């Protein structure tokens, strides 16, 4: 590294902390088998931003306060009423009814036994089920997923070790991955599981790992079993509160990745029947929120939402993945509906790409905050994918620029002043090409008389400097790009002549 003072190093650490360094995620999964739990390294457990729900939205509806005893009692009765009604109407079998009531009884019994955080985690899952029942949304089609989630939480919180927040958990005999959301228990995360399916497919067709056809087949069968009908289409719902969105809700990114996964698996496994699940899921992209994810985007065209509960939140990376998923499925199968849904939204994607470019980095969402380093890289990957598929300049050019933003060092130019007045504040001005930690060091006769570090965005910036004596002062500016932490780049900038006060 270039030389730097201890003060500059401390400043950089503080600046980087403010911007949130993104550590690499481990590909560890906690596998539960009865009373035992073992941490394994799973090559198909997806890592990184591409398998994550994204930043939790802000400004949504506030979560409801914890229900009192009376409301809990009503919720418990509502669950039993929903089960009995479904059985009476022959929408679930007697065997399913007995299984669900056993799971419910076990969960409530263990909840009474547990203490502390374990009790809170299982209680959160129970409360969500009861709230869904109280709001008349505990339909037969939702029961397989909801009671599976409840069963796994009842098994897990009795004795299993705590996973990290957003850590992955699986259960012996199943391919499904559950994700731990602190305060919300273990949750079935559709995007994570469809990403896993795509990784398993890639291992077989690209020789990137062990080819486990039986495992892929089982995973997708389990995903079919946990799907439900929403409006007129099949989907995979999320059953926990997230960013003000109350369950159940859906994600366009997860839906498109699922369509992509079923299309790829149908070809690999030579089972055209898998395609019917993908076709039945396409309706989410025809339906407006809060049921579906199709809306009008900031470019005036059709945009597919990341969250069905957030109709004005336009997340660039999630939208591009939705477009890619629909395109891939249409190319694999020739499905006309998928092709039409892709064609409706792709012009909007072209219009939104420039809106994601700040000139030195990317934005996470329209008119929103900048991407973290991880989400910047994810967006670049999706742009590269669209470039390779469509060969459009808007995608190829943006992918190239976004790559340069992570590799080009910051550029500094001293703008002035050439002279200052003793005892009076003068602004040492400069221009900067990208967000950086900037250091100004001023020396007189070899001794440092001024040394400051601060964060500046792209454009012009300045430091206030008050010379305490007349004569020549040597000035040095240095910058370090904050988002990627590249090496310090130093500029010798000459002198400032300090003149006597008039």
C-alpha positions in Angstrom: 0.0 0.0 0.0 1.0 3.6 -0.4 2.2 5.3 2.8 -0.5 6.6 5.0 -0.7 8.1 8.4 -2.4 6.3 11.4 -5.0 9.0 11.3 -5.8 8.3 7.7 -6.0 4.6 8.4 -8.4 5.2 11.2 -10.5 7.5 9.0 -10.6 4.9 6.3 -11.8 2.3 8.7 -14.5 4.6 9.9 -15.6 5.5 6.4 -15.7 1.9 5.3 -17.7 0.9 8.3 -20.3 3.6 7.5 -20.7 2.2 4.0 -21.1 -1.4 5.2 -18.4 -3.8 4.0 -20.0 -7.0 2.7 -18.3 -10.1 3.8 -18.3 -13.2 1.7 -21.0 -15.7 2.8 -20.1 -19.2 3.8 -21.8 -22.0 2.1 -22.6 -23.8 5.3 -25.9 -25.6 6.1 -27.0 -26.8 9.5 -28.4 -30.3 8.8 -30.8 -31.6 11.5 -31.4 -35.3 12.0 -33.5 -36.0 15.1 -31.7 -34.7 18.2 -28.5 -34.0 16.3 -27.5 -31.1 14.1 -24.3 -31.1 12.0 -22.8 -28.2 10.0 -21.8 -29.2 6.5 -20.4 -27.5 3.5 -23.1 -27.9 0.8 -21.9 -27.1 -2.8 -25.5 -26.4 -3.8 -26.4 -24.0 -1.0 -26.6 -20.7 -2.8 -24.5 -17.8 -1.5 -24.5 -14.1 -2.1 -27.0 -11.5 -3.0 -28.5 -13.5 -5.9 -30.2 -15.9 -3.4 -31.2 -13.2 -0.9 -34.5 -11.4 -0.5 -32.7 -8.1 -0.7 -32.7 -5.1 1.6 -35.7 -5.0 3.9 -37.9 -2.2 2.5 -38.4 0.8 4.7 -41.5 2.9 5.1 -43.9 0.0 4.7 -46.8 -0.8 7.0 -45.7 -1.3 10.5 -45.9 -4.8 11.9 -48.9 -5.3 14.2 -48.2 -5.3 17.9 -47.9 -8.7 19.7 -51.4 -10.1 20.1 -52.9 -10.2 23.6 -54.3 -13.3 25.2 -57.8 -12.8 23.8 -56.5 -12.3 20.2 -54.2 -15.4 20.6 -57.2 -17.4 21.7 -59.2 -16.3 18.7 -56.3 -17.1 16.5 -56.0 -20.6 17.9 -59.7 -21.2 17.4 -59.5 -19.8 13.8 -56.8 -22.3 12.9 -59.0 -25.2 14.1 -62.0 -23.8 12.4 -60.1 -23.6 9.1 -58.9 -27.2 9.4 -62.3 -28.5 10.2 -63.9 -26.5 7.4 -61.4 -27.8 4.9 -62.0 -31.4 6.1 -65.8 -31.1 6.0 -65.6 -29.7 2.5 -63.3 -32.6 1.4 -60.6 -30.2 0.5 -58.1 -32.0 2.7 -58.2 -35.7 3.5 -58.8 -37.2 7.0 -55.1 -38.2 7.0 -54.0 -34.6 6.3 -56.4 -33.3 8.9 -54.9 -35.6 11.6 -51.4 -34.7 10.5 -52.0 -31.0 10.7 -53.7 -31.2 14.1 -50.8 -33.3 15.5 -48.3 -30.7 14.3 -50.3 -27.9 15.8 -50.6 -29.7 19.1 -46.9 -30.5 19.2 -45.9 -26.9 18.4 -48.1 -25.5 21.1 -46.9 -28.0 23.7 -43.3 -27.3 22.9 -44.0 -23.6 22.9 -45.2 -23.9 26.5 -42.1 -25.8 27.5 -39.5 -23.5 25.9 -38.0 -20.3 27.4 -36.2 -17.2 26.2 -35.4 -16.7 22.5 -36.4 -20.3 21.5 -39.9 -19.7 22.8 -40.0 -16.3 21.0 -38.9 -17.9 17.7 -41.5 -20.7 17.8 -44.1 -18.3 19.1 -43.6 -16.0 16.1 -44.3 -18.9 13.7 -47.4 -19.9 15.6 -48.6 -16.3 15.8 -48.2 -15.9 12.0 -50.2 -19.0 11.3 -52.9 -17.8 13.7 -53.0 -14.3 12.2 -53.4 -15.8 8.7 -56.3 -17.9 10.0 -57.9 -15.0 11.7 -57.8 -13.0 8.5 -59.5 -15.9 6.6 -56.5 -16.7 4.5 -55.7 -20.2 5.8 -56.9 -21.9 2.7 -56.3 -25.6 2.0 -53.7 -24.8 -0.7 -51.6 -22.9 1.9 -51.7 -25.6 4.5 -48.9 -27.9 3.2 -46.3 -25.1 3.3 -47.6 -23.5 6.5 -47.8 -26.7 8.5 -44.4 -27.8 7.2 -42.9 -24.6 8.4 -44.5 -25.0 11.8 -43.4 -28.7 12.0 -39.8 -27.8 11.3 -39.7 -25.0 13.8 -41.3 -27.2 16.5 -38.6 -29.8 15.8 -35.7 -27.3 15.6 -36.2 -25.0 18.6 -36.3 -27.8 21.2 -32.6 -28.3 21.2 -30.8 -27.5 17.9 -28.0 -24.9 18.0 -28.8 -21.4 16.9 -27.9 -20.6 13.2 -26.6 -17.3 12.2 -29.2 -14.7 11.1 -30.0 -15.6 7.5 -28.3 -18.9 8.0 -29.5 -22.0 6.2 -31.0 -25.1 7.8 -32.0 -28.4 6.2 -33.6 -31.6 7.6 -32.3 -35.1 6.9 -34.4 -36.8 4.1 -35.4 -33.5 2.5 -33.7 -31.3 -0.1 -35.5 -28.1 1.0 -33.5 -25.3 2.6 -35.0 -23.2 5.4 -33.6 -19.8 6.2 -33.4 -18.3 9.7 -34.8 -14.8 10.1 -34.0 -13.6 13.7 -37.3 -13.1 15.5 -39.3 -14.9 12.8 -38.0 -18.4 13.1 -37.1 -20.8 10.3 -38.8 -19.9 7.0 -39.1 -21.6 3.7 -37.4 -19.3 1.3 -38.5 -20.0 -2.3 -35.8 -18.0 -4.0 -33.0 -19.8 -2.1 -34.5 -23.2 -3.1 -35.0 -22.3 -6.8 -31.4 -21.0 -6.9 -30.3 -24.3 -5.4 -32.2 -26.1 -8.2 -30.4 -24.0 -10.8 -27.0 -24.8 -9.2 -27.8 -28.5 -9.2 -28.8 -28.2 -12.9 -25.6 -26.4 -13.6 -23.5 -29.1 -12.0 -24.9 -31.6 -14.4 -24.8 -29.6 -17.6 -21.6 -27.6 -17.0 -19.7 -30.1 -14.8 -19.4 -27.6 -12.0 -20.0 -30.2 -9.3 -21.5 -33.6 -8.6 -24.5 -34.3 -10.8 -27.4 -35.3 -8.4 -30.4 -35.9 -10.7 -32.4 -37.6 -7.9 -31.7 -34.8 -5.6 -32.9 -32.2 -8.1 -36.0 -34.2 -8.9 -36.8 -34.5 -5.1 -36.2 -30.7 -4.5 -38.6 -29.7 -7.3 -41.2 -32.2 -6.1 -41.0 -30.7 -2.7 -41.4 -27.2 -4.1 -44.5 -28.3 -6.0 -45.9 -29.7 -2.8 -45.4 -26.3 -1.0 -46.8 -24.2 -3.8 -50.3 -22.7 -3.7 -52.8 -21.0 -5.9 -53.0 -17.2 -5.7 -55.6 -15.6 -7.9 -55.4 -17.7 -11.0 -51.8 -18.8 -10.9 -49.5 -21.1 -9.0 -47.0 -19.5 -6.7 -44.6 -19.9 -3.8 -45.6 -17.5 -1.1 -43.6 -16.1 1.8 -45.1 -16.6 5.2 -43.4 -14.0 7.4 -43.5 -10.2 7.8 -40.8 -8.5 5.9 -40.3 -4.7 5.5 -43.9 -4.0 6.4 -45.3 -6.6 4.1 -47.6 -9.0 5.9 -47.8 -12.6 4.9 -48.7 -14.1 2.6 -46.8 -12.3 -0.2 -44.8 -13.2 -3.3 -41.6 -12.1 -5.1 -41.3 -11.7 -8.8 -37.6 -12.6 -8.7 -38.4 -15.9 -6.9 -41.3 -16.6 -9.3 -39.2 -16.1 -12.4 -36.3 -18.1 -11.0 -38.8 -21.0 -10.2 -40.1 -20.9 -13.8 -36.5 -20.9 -15.1 -35.6 -23.9 -12.8 -38.6 -26.0 -13.8 -37.9 -25.3 -17.5 -34.3 -26.3 -17.2 -35.1 -29.4 -15.1 -37.7 -30.6 -17.6 -35.1 -30.7 -20.3 -32.3 -32.2 -18.2 -34.6 -34.9 -16.6 -36.5 -35.5 -19.9 -39.7 -34.8 -18.1 -41.9 -32.4 -20.1 -44.5 -32.6 -17.3 -42.4 -30.3 -15.2 -43.3 -27.5 -17.6 -46.9 -27.4 -16.5 -45.8 -26.0 -13.1 -43.8 -23.3 -14.8 -46.7 -22.4 -17.2 -49.1 -22.3 -14.3 -46.8 -19.8 -12.5 -46.7 -17.3 -15.4 -49.9 -15.6 -14.3 -48.1 -13.7 -11.6 -46.6 -11.6 -14.4 -50.0 -10.7 -15.8 -51.5 -9.7 -12.5 -51.1 -6.4 -10.7 -50.1 -6.2 -7.0 -50.9 -7.1 -4.3 -51.9 -10.4 -5.8 -49.3 -10.4 -8.6 -46.2 -8.5 -9.5 -47.0 -6.7 -12.8 -47.0 -2.9 -12.6 -46.0 0.3 -14.4 -42.3 1.1 -14.0 -40.4 4.3 -13.8 -39.7 4.1 -17.5 -43.4 4.0 -18.3 -43.5 0.3 -19.3 -44.2 -3.0 -17.6 -42.1 -3.7 -14.5 -42.1 -6.9 -12.4 -41.9 -6.2 -8.7 -39.6 -7.9 -6.2 -42.3 -7.7 -3.5 -46.0 -7.9 -4.2 -46.7 -5.7 -1.2 -44.4 -2.8 -2.4 -45.8 -1.5 -5.7 -43.6 1.6 -5.8 -40.3 -0.1 -5.0 -38.4 -0.8 -8.3 -35.4 -2.9 -7.5 -33.2 -3.1 -10.6 -31.4 -6.4 -10.1 -34.7 -8.2 -9.2 -36.4 -6.9 -12.3 -33.6 -7.9 -14.6 -33.6 -11.5 -13.1 -37.4 -11.7 -13.8 -36.8 -10.7 -17.4 -34.0 -13.3 -17.7 -36.1 -16.0 -16.2 -38.9 -15.5 -18.6 -36.6 -15.2 -21.5 -34.8 -18.4 -20.6 -38.0 -20.4 -20.2 -39.4 -19.1 -23.5 -36.2 -20.1 -25.3 -36.1 -23.5 -23.7 -39.7 -24.4 -24.4 -41.0 -22.1 -27.0 -43.8 -21.1 -24.7 -45.6 -18.2 -26.3 -47.0 -16.7 -23.1 -43.6 -16.6 -21.5 -42.2 -15.0 -24.7 -45.0 -12.4 -24.6 -44.4 -11.6 -20.9 -40.7 -11.2 -21.6 -41.3 -9.0 -24.6 -43.7 -6.7 -22.7 -41.1 -6.0 -20.0 -37.8 -6.0 -21.8 -38.2 -2.5 -23.3 -38.8 -1.2 -19.8 -35.6 -3.0 -18.7 -33.7 -1.1 -21.3 -35.1 2.2 -20.1 -34.3 1.4 -16.5 -30.7 0.5 -16.9 -29.5 4.1 -17.4 -31.6 5.0 -14.3 -29.5 2.6 -12.3 -26.2 4.3 -13.2 -24.9 7.1 -11.0 -21.8 7.8 -13.1 -19.4 6.0 -10.8 -21.6 3.2 -9.3 -25.0 1.7 -9.4 -28.3 2.3 -7.6 -30.1 -0.5 -5.8 -33.5 0.8 -6.7 -35.1 3.6 -8.7 -34.4 7.0 -6.9 -33.0 5.0 -4.0 -29.7 4.4 -2.3 -26.6 3.1 -4.0 -25.9 -0.6 -4.2 -23.7 -2.3 -1.7 -20.6 -3.8 -3.4 -22.4 -7.2 -3.4 -25.5 -5.9 -5.1 -23.5 -3.8 -7.5 -21.8 -7.0 -8.6 -25.1 -8.9 -8.8 -26.5 -6.2 -11.1 -23.4 -6.3 -13.2 -23.8 -10.1 -13.5 -27.4 -9.7 -14.7 -26.4 -7.1 -17.2 -23.7 -9.4 -18.5 -26.3 -12.2 -18.8 -28.6 -10.0 -20.8 -25.7 -8.8 -23.0 -24.8 -12.4 -23.8 -28.4 -13.3 -24.5 -29.6 -10.2 -26.5 -26.4 -8.4 -27.6 -28.0 -5.0 -26.9 -25.6 -2.1 -26.4 -27.5 -0.8 -23.4 -26.8 -4.0 -21.4 -23.3 -4.6 -22.7 -22.2 -1.0 -22.2 -23.6 -0.8 -18.7 -22.0 -4.2 -17.7 -18.7 -2.8 -19.0 -19.0 0.5 -17.1 -20.1 -1.2 -13.9 -17.0 -3.4 -14.1 -14.8 -0.4 -14.6 -16.4 1.3 -11.6 -15.0 -1.5 -9.4 -11.5 -1.6 -11.0 -10.6 2.0 -11.9 -9.0 4.0 -9.1 -10.4 7.3 -8.0 -9.1 10.3 -9.9 -8.3 13.6 -8.1 -7.6 17.0 -9.5 -6.6 20.0 -7.4 -8.7 23.1 -8.3 -7.1 25.7 -6.0 -6.3 28.0 -4.5 -2.8 28.9 -5.5 -2.6 31.5 -2.8 -4.1 32.1 0.7 -4.0 34.7 3.4 -2.4 34.2 6.8 -4.9 33.7 9.5 -7.9 33.5 7.2 -9.8 30.3 6.2 -9.2 29.2 2.6 -10.9 26.3 0.9 -8.6 23.7 -0.7 -10.8 22.6 -3.6 -10.6 19.5 -5.7 -12.6 17.3 -8.1 -13.2 13.6 -7.6 -14.3 10.9 -10.0 -16.0 8.6 -7.5 -17.0 8.1 -3.9 -13.7 8.0 -1.9 -12.0 8.7 1.4 -9.8 11.8 0.7 -6.8 12.9 2.7 -5.4 16.4 2.6 -1.9 16.8 4.0 -0.2 20.2 4.2 3.4 20.6 5.1 5.6 23.7 5.9 9.3 23.2 6.0 8.9 19.4 6.0 6.6 19.4 9.1 2.9 18.4 8.8 0.7 21.3 9.8 -2.6 20.0 8.6 -3.9 16.4 8.1 -7.6 15.6 7.6 -9.6 12.7 6.1 -13.2 12.8 5.0 -15.6 11.1 2.7 -16.6 12.8 -0.5 -18.9 11.8 -3.4 -18.3 12.2 -7.1 -17.9 15.9 -8.0 -16.2 18.8 -6.3 -15.2 18.9 -2.6 -13.0 20.9 -0.4 -11.2 21.2 3.0 -11.0 24.3 5.1 -7.4 25.3 5.8 -6.2 28.3 7.8 -2.5 29.1 7.3 -0.8 30.2 10.6 2.2 31.7 8.9 3.4 33.2 5.6 5.4 31.4 3.0 5.1 28.3 0.9 3.0 25.3 2.0 3.3 21.9 0.3 0.0 20.2 -0.4 -0.7 16.5 -1.1 -4.1 15.0 -1.9 -4.8 11.3 -1.7 -7.9 9.2 -2.3 -9.1 5.7 -1.7 -12.2 4.3 -3.4 -14.4 3.2 -0.5 -16.7 0.7 -2.1 -14.0 -1.8 -3.1 -11.2 -0.7 -0.9 -8.6 -0.3 -3.7 -5.1 1.0 -3.1 -4.5 4.6 -2.1 -3.7 6.9 -5.0 -1.5 9.9 -4.2 -1.1 13.2 -6.0 1.6 15.7 -5.5 -0.1 19.0 -6.1 2.5 21.7 -5.6 2.3 24.6 -3.2 0.0 27.2 -1.7 1.6 30.6 -1.1 0.4 32.1 2.2 0.5 35.9 2.0 0.5 38.4 4.9 -2.8 39.8 6.1 -3.6 43.2 4.5 
